[in-house]
Amino acid sequence: MDLLAPLREVPEETALLFDVDGTLAPIAPRPELARVPAETRVELARLARSYLFVACISGRPGEEAAALVGLDGIRYVGNHGLELDERAGELAAQIATFKESVELPVEDKGLSLSYHYRGAEDEDAARTELEQVAERAREAGLDPRWGRKVLEVRPSVAADKGTAVRTLLASVAVRQGLYAGDDTTDLDAFRGLDGLEVAVRIAVASAEAPSGLREAADLTVGSPAELLELLRKL
């Protein structure tokens, strides 16, 4: 908890940033079933009133992330930061073209595609099929990335959660920051805190956590519920 002390001392110069699914909201069998617990929303609202700013950076579209968290006074960035790219319209067209070429169920986020295999009758076979989709995405000049039982296909551009974090931090006078996340894309966000006087990186680690997440973190919790207990210390 000592790592949080500098953040508490100068909240007016501190930014708090969070992933949503798997971090604030427990992982659900299907994305539409995810919920941010009411007690977590209470803490986020308190933090938004006390700290310089609170932001959620999600793989979901920004509007969907905002609806899921359900709080005003928080900044929302979706599609792993792709929404901040000035070429968003062009990138969305590339994604739409690829989507039409793959006849599999997909979560279409406009700027990215998520092929989930959680809960498939045979998850190993489903992943094998998606490995072929990943290869096709690479051949199409796109960027396939694996997450927690999901293949994400994104445009191949220098935009990710790390660039989103840096853009948000550059918009105000921030000296200190915290980021909490649970998946591969959150490693980019961890790096986005580089250069701050104080940076606290929190891994919400599980059996599905990607390689390197715990090692890159300053603090590790085992679930969104444990993260909530930590937020109460801020």
C-alpha positions in Angstrom: 0.0 0.0 0.0 3.0 2.3 0.4 3.1 2.6 -3.4 -0.2 4.4 -3.3 0.8 7.0 -0.7 2.3 9.5 -3.2 -0.9 9.4 -5.2 -3.1 10.1 -2.2 -0.9 13.0 -1.1 -1.4 15.0 -4.3 -4.6 13.8 -6.0 -4.9 17.1 -7.9 -1.8 16.1 -9.9 -2.7 12.4 -10.3 -4.5 10.5 -13.1 -6.2 7.2 -12.5 -6.7 5.0 -15.6 -8.4 1.6 -15.9 -9.2 -1.1 -18.3 -12.8 -2.2 -18.1 -13.5 -5.9 -18.8 -11.6 -8.2 -16.5 -10.4 -5.2 -14.4 -13.4 -3.1 -13.3 -16.0 -5.7 -14.5 -15.5 -9.4 -14.0 -15.1 -11.4 -17.2 -18.5 -12.7 -18.4 -19.3 -15.6 -20.7 -20.3 -13.1 -23.4 -19.4 -9.4 -23.6 -23.0 -8.2 -23.4 -23.4 -9.9 -20.0 -20.5 -8.0 -18.4 -21.4 -5.6 -15.5 -19.4 -3.2 -13.3 -20.5 -3.9 -9.7 -22.4 -1.1 -8.0 -19.8 -0.9 -5.2 -17.1 -0.4 -7.8 -19.1 2.4 -9.5 -19.4 4.1 -6.1 -15.6 4.1 -5.7 -15.0 5.3 -9.2 -17.4 8.2 -8.7 -15.6 9.1 -5.5 -12.2 9.0 -7.2 -13.5 11.1 -10.1 -14.4 13.8 -7.7 -11.1 13.7 -5.8 -8.4 13.1 -8.4 -7.2 15.2 -11.4 -9.0 12.8 -13.8 -10.2 9.2 -14.1 -10.3 7.5 -17.4 -11.3 4.1 -18.8 -9.5 2.8 -21.8 -11.3 -0.2 -23.3 -11.2 -2.6 -26.1 -14.9 -2.0 -26.5 -16.2 1.0 -28.5 -16.0 4.1 -26.3 -19.7 4.6 -26.1 -20.2 1.0 -25.1 -17.6 1.3 -22.4 -19.3 4.5 -21.1 -22.6 2.7 -21.0 -21.1 -0.3 -19.1 -19.4 1.9 -16.5 -22.3 4.2 -16.4 -20.7 7.3 -14.8 -20.3 10.9 -15.9 -17.1 12.8 -15.1 -14.9 10.0 -16.4 -13.1 10.0 -19.8 -13.7 7.0 -22.1 -11.5 5.9 -24.9 -12.5 2.8 -26.9 -11.0 0.3 -29.4 -7.6 0.2 -27.6 -7.0 3.8 -28.4 -7.8 3.6 -32.1 -10.6 6.0 -31.7 -8.1 8.8 -31.1 -6.4 8.2 -34.5 -7.3 10.8 -37.1 -7.6 8.1 -39.8 -10.4 6.3 -37.9 -12.8 6.4 -40.9 -10.3 4.8 -43.3 -9.3 2.2 -40.7 -12.9 1.3 -40.1 -13.3 0.6 -43.8 -10.3 -1.8 -43.8 -11.8 -3.7 -40.8 -15.2 -3.9 -42.5 -13.7 -5.4 -45.6 -11.9 -8.1 -43.6 -15.0 -8.9 -41.6 -16.9 -9.7 -44.8 -14.2 -12.2 -45.8 -14.5 -14.3 -42.6 -17.6 -16.4 -42.0 -17.4 -16.7 -38.3 -19.3 -15.1 -35.4 -17.6 -11.8 -34.4 -17.9 -8.9 -32.1 -17.7 -6.0 -34.5 -16.4 -2.8 -32.8 -16.1 -0.7 -35.9 -12.4 -0.2 -35.6 -11.5 -3.7 -34.6 -13.0 -7.2 -34.5 -13.1 -9.7 -31.6 -13.4 -13.4 -32.3 -14.2 -15.0 -29.0 -13.8 -18.7 -28.3 -14.6 -18.7 -24.5 -17.3 -21.3 -24.0 -16.9 -23.0 -27.4 -17.8 -26.7 -27.4 -14.1 -27.4 -28.1 -12.0 -24.4 -27.2 -8.8 -26.0 -28.6 -10.4 -26.6 -32.0 -11.9 -23.1 -32.0 -8.5 -21.6 -31.3 -6.9 -23.6 -34.1 -9.5 -22.3 -36.5 -8.9 -18.7 -35.3 -5.1 -19.2 -35.9 -6.0 -19.4 -39.6 -8.0 -16.2 -39.3 -5.0 -14.5 -37.6 -2.8 -15.6 -40.5 -5.3 -14.2 -43.0 -5.4 -10.9 -41.1 -1.6 -10.6 -41.3 -1.7 -11.3 -45.0 -4.3 -8.5 -45.3 -1.9 -6.1 -43.6 -3.9 -6.1 -40.3 -2.7 -6.7 -36.8 -4.0 -9.9 -35.1 -3.5 -10.1 -31.3 -4.5 -12.7 -28.8 -6.1 -11.9 -25.6 -8.0 -13.8 -22.9 -9.7 -16.4 -25.1 -10.2 -13.9 -27.9 -8.5 -13.1 -31.2 -8.6 -9.4 -31.8 -8.0 -8.0 -35.4 -7.0 -4.4 -35.6 -5.5 -2.0 -38.1 -1.8 -2.1 -38.3 -1.1 1.4 -37.1 0.9 2.9 -34.2 -2.2 3.3 -31.9 -2.8 1.3 -28.8 -3.6 1.7 -25.2 -0.1 3.1 -24.6 -0.6 5.9 -27.1 -4.1 6.6 -25.6 -2.6 6.9 -22.1 0.1 9.3 -23.4 -2.5 11.4 -25.2 -4.7 11.7 -22.1 -1.8 12.5 -19.8 -0.5 15.2 -22.2 -3.9 17.0 -22.1 -3.5 18.1 -18.5 -0.7 18.8 -16.0 -0.1 15.3 -14.6 2.9 14.3 -12.4 1.6 10.9 -11.2 -0.5 8.2 -12.6 -1.9 4.7 -12.0 -3.1 2.2 -14.6 -4.8 -1.2 -13.8 -5.4 -3.9 -16.4 -5.6 -7.6 -16.9 -4.7 -8.5 -20.5 -2.0 -8.2 -23.2 -3.1 -4.8 -24.5 -2.7 -3.4 -21.0 1.0 -4.0 -21.2 1.0 -1.1 -23.8 -0.8 1.0 -21.3 1.7 0.2 -18.6 4.4 1.6 -20.8 2.3 4.7 -21.4 3.0 5.8 -17.9 6.8 6.0 -18.5 8.2 9.4 -17.8 5.9 10.3 -14.9 7.4 11.2 -11.5 5.4 8.4 -9.9 3.8 5.6 -11.8 1.9 2.6 -10.3 1.0 -0.3 -12.6 -1.5 -2.8 -11.3 -2.0 -6.2 -12.8 -5.4 -7.9 -12.3 -3.9 -11.3 -12.7 -5.7 -14.6 -13.3 -4.9 -18.0 -14.6 -5.5 -16.5 -18.1 -3.2 -13.6 -17.5 -0.7 -13.1 -20.4 3.0 -13.7 -20.0 4.8 -10.7 -18.5 1.8 -9.0 -16.9 2.7 -9.7 -13.4 6.4 -9.0 -14.0 5.5 -5.6 -15.5 3.3 -4.6 -12.6 4.2 -2.8 -9.4 1.2 -4.3 -7.6 -0.8 -7.5 -8.4 -4.4 -8.3 -7.4 -6.2 -11.5 -8.2 -9.6 -10.2 -9.3 -11.8 -7.1 -9.9 -13.1 -7.6 -6.3 -9.5 -7.3 -5.0 -8.9 -4.3 -7.2 -12.0 -2.7 -5.6 -10.4 -3.2 -2.1 -7.3 -1.4 -3.3 -9.3 1.5 -4.8 -10.8 2.0 -1.4 -7.2 2.8 -0.2 -6.9 5.7 -2.5 
